[in-house]
Amino acid sequence: TCDSRISQGSGSRRFAQIDFTMPVTDKSAARRLCRSIRDGISAVERLELDRRMTATLLNCELYSNARSILTYVSVGSEPDTRDFINAALRDGKTVAVPNCDSGEMLFYQINSLDSLSPGKFGIPTVATDGKKPFENFDGALCVVPALGLDRQGNRLGYGGGYYDRFLAAHEVTALAICRERCIYDYLPTDPHDIRIHFALTERRFIYFP
């Protein structure tokens, strides 16, 4: 658990009070809508929302109990992870970030954000020359980006399927980071999509049974 703002997914009265209907039925349109909503948040408001999310995450048992942290490095209007990464490094956590340059998502341990440079899709990542991927996923917390979520724990990603393939192949605790205003009753899904059991917004920590 994280704090008193915990809520559950499908079946929870508190969650069901949020009655957001996704107005489109295909993923591409859903992604455009969620990006537009996220991009429409002002820089000032985004800083405050990110501050709340980071504070909640750092006080979460999923974080404190994690042996290692696998996390995306935020870009653009994504919920910020840089302050979280810096705090995790200060706490002595093992932190690894993804690299997709090979076509497969691999994680590489970092000691500082200063060591990152733009990789595939312009996402900051590790220069992998001669480096061995991080593979000790026992007890790992994987912080996953989400354009949108629904109350069943279905995650709307960016369309590459990297996290779905990774989560299908590895037993890690996955925590999706999403804007509260991008949570819907239902999202379009595909058979290969992997459900998320934990999510964090600027308002609450959500458990999807």
C-alpha positions in Angstrom: 0.0 0.0 0.0 1.0 3.7 -0.3 -1.4 5.9 1.7 -5.0 6.6 2.5 -5.7 7.5 -1.1 -5.6 3.8 -2.2 -8.5 2.7 -4.3 -9.4 -0.4 -6.2 -10.2 -0.9 -9.8 -13.3 -2.7 -11.2 -15.8 -3.3 -8.5 -14.8 -0.5 -6.2 -17.5 2.1 -5.5 -14.9 4.8 -5.1 -13.3 4.0 -8.4 -16.7 3.8 -10.2 -17.5 7.3 -9.2 -15.2 8.4 -12.0 -17.5 7.9 -15.1 -15.2 8.6 -18.0 -16.3 7.1 -21.3 -13.7 6.7 -23.9 -15.3 8.3 -27.0 -13.3 6.2 -29.5 -13.0 2.5 -30.0 -9.6 2.1 -31.7 -6.2 2.4 -30.1 -4.7 5.0 -32.5 -7.6 7.4 -31.8 -7.4 6.7 -28.1 -3.7 7.5 -28.1 -4.2 10.8 -29.9 -6.9 11.7 -27.4 -4.8 10.9 -24.4 -1.8 12.7 -25.8 -3.9 15.8 -26.5 -5.3 15.8 -22.9 -1.8 15.3 -21.4 -0.2 17.9 -23.7 -2.9 20.4 -22.7 -1.8 20.5 -19.0 0.1 23.7 -18.4 3.8 23.5 -17.4 3.0 25.1 -14.0 0.2 22.5 -13.2 2.4 19.7 -14.5 5.1 20.5 -12.1 2.7 20.3 -9.2 1.1 17.1 -10.4 4.5 15.5 -10.8 5.6 16.7 -7.4 2.6 14.9 -5.8 3.2 11.7 -7.8 6.9 11.5 -6.9 6.2 12.1 -3.2 3.5 9.3 -3.2 5.7 6.9 -5.1 8.7 7.4 -2.8 6.5 6.7 0.3 5.0 3.6 -1.3 5.7 0.1 0.1 6.2 -1.1 -3.5 9.1 1.2 -3.7 10.6 0.7 -0.2 10.4 -3.1 -0.6 11.8 -3.2 -4.1 15.3 -4.7 -4.6 15.7 -2.8 -7.8 13.9 -0.1 -9.9 13.3 -0.5 -13.6 11.9 2.8 -14.9 11.3 4.8 -18.0 12.9 8.2 -18.3 10.2 10.8 -19.0 10.1 13.0 -22.0 7.7 15.7 -23.2 4.4 15.8 -21.3 4.9 12.4 -19.7 4.6 12.3 -15.9 8.1 13.1 -14.7 10.3 10.3 -13.5 13.6 12.2 -13.2 13.1 13.4 -9.6 12.1 9.9 -8.7 15.2 8.4 -10.4 17.5 10.8 -8.6 15.8 10.1 -5.2 16.1 6.3 -5.8 19.8 6.7 -6.6 20.3 8.8 -3.4 18.4 6.0 -1.5 21.0 3.5 -2.7 18.5 1.7 -5.0 19.7 -0.2 -8.0 18.2 1.7 -10.9 18.0 0.5 -14.5 16.4 2.2 -17.6 15.2 0.7 -20.9 17.0 0.6 -24.2 15.1 -0.4 -27.3 17.8 0.2 -29.9 18.1 -3.5 -30.7 14.4 -3.9 -31.3 14.1 -5.6 -27.9 13.6 -3.7 -24.7 16.6 -4.4 -22.4 17.4 -2.6 -19.1 20.8 -1.1 -18.2 21.8 0.0 -14.7 22.7 3.7 -14.3 24.4 5.7 -11.6 23.4 9.1 -12.8 21.0 10.7 -15.3 24.0 12.5 -16.7 25.1 9.3 -18.3 22.1 9.2 -20.6 21.8 10.3 -24.2 19.0 10.1 -26.8 18.3 6.7 -28.2 15.5 5.1 -30.2 12.4 7.4 -30.5 14.5 10.2 -28.9 14.2 8.6 -25.4 17.1 9.2 -23.1 18.9 5.9 -22.5 22.3 4.3 -21.9 25.0 3.9 -24.5 25.1 0.1 -24.6 28.6 -0.4 -26.1 30.2 -3.2 -24.2 27.7 -3.0 -21.4 25.8 -6.1 -20.1 22.0 -5.7 -19.6 20.6 -5.7 -16.1 18.9 -9.1 -15.6 18.4 -9.6 -11.9 14.7 -9.0 -11.8 14.0 -10.7 -8.5 12.1 -8.2 -6.4 12.1 -5.6 -9.1 9.6 -2.7 -9.4 9.0 -1.8 -13.0 7.6 1.7 -13.4 5.7 1.7 -16.7 4.5 4.7 -18.8 0.8 4.8 -19.6 -1.0 7.2 -22.0 -4.3 5.9 -20.5 -5.7 3.2 -18.2 -9.1 1.7 -17.6 -10.7 0.3 -14.5 -9.8 -3.2 -15.4 -6.1 -2.4 -15.4 -5.7 -2.3 -19.1 -2.9 0.1 -20.1 -2.7 2.2 -23.3 0.9 2.4 -24.3 2.6 3.9 -27.3 2.0 1.0 -29.7 5.4 -0.6 -29.8 4.5 -3.5 -27.5 7.8 -3.3 -25.7 6.5 -3.3 -22.2 3.8 -6.0 -23.0 6.5 -8.3 -24.3 8.8 -7.6 -21.3 6.1 -8.1 -18.7 4.9 -11.3 -20.4 8.4 -12.7 -20.1 9.5 -11.5 -16.7 8.0 -11.7 -13.2 8.3 -8.2 -11.9 5.9 -5.9 -10.1 4.6 -3.4 -12.6 3.3 0.0 -11.6 1.8 2.2 -14.3 2.1 6.0 -14.1 -0.8 7.9 -15.6 -2.6 11.2 -15.4 -5.9 11.0 -13.5 -7.8 12.6 -16.4 -6.7 9.8 -18.7 -8.4 7.0 -16.8 -11.5 5.6 -18.5 -14.2 3.0 -17.8 -12.9 1.0 -20.8 -10.1 1.2 -23.3 -9.7 -0.7 -26.6 -7.4 -3.7 -26.1 -5.7 -6.5 -28.0 -5.2 -10.1 -27.0 -1.4 -9.6 -26.3 -2.0 -6.7 -23.9 -0.8 -7.3 -20.4 -3.0 -6.0 -17.5 -1.4 -3.8 -14.8 -2.2 -4.5 -11.2 -0.9 -1.2 -9.7 -1.1 2.3 -10.9 -0.3 5.8 -9.7 -1.9 9.1 -10.6 -1.5 12.5 -9.0 -4.6 11.8 -6.9 -4.2 8.2 -5.8 -2.6 4.8 -5.8 -4.8 2.2 -7.5 -4.9 -1.5 -7.1 -6.5 -3.6 -9.9 -7.4 -7.0 -8.5 
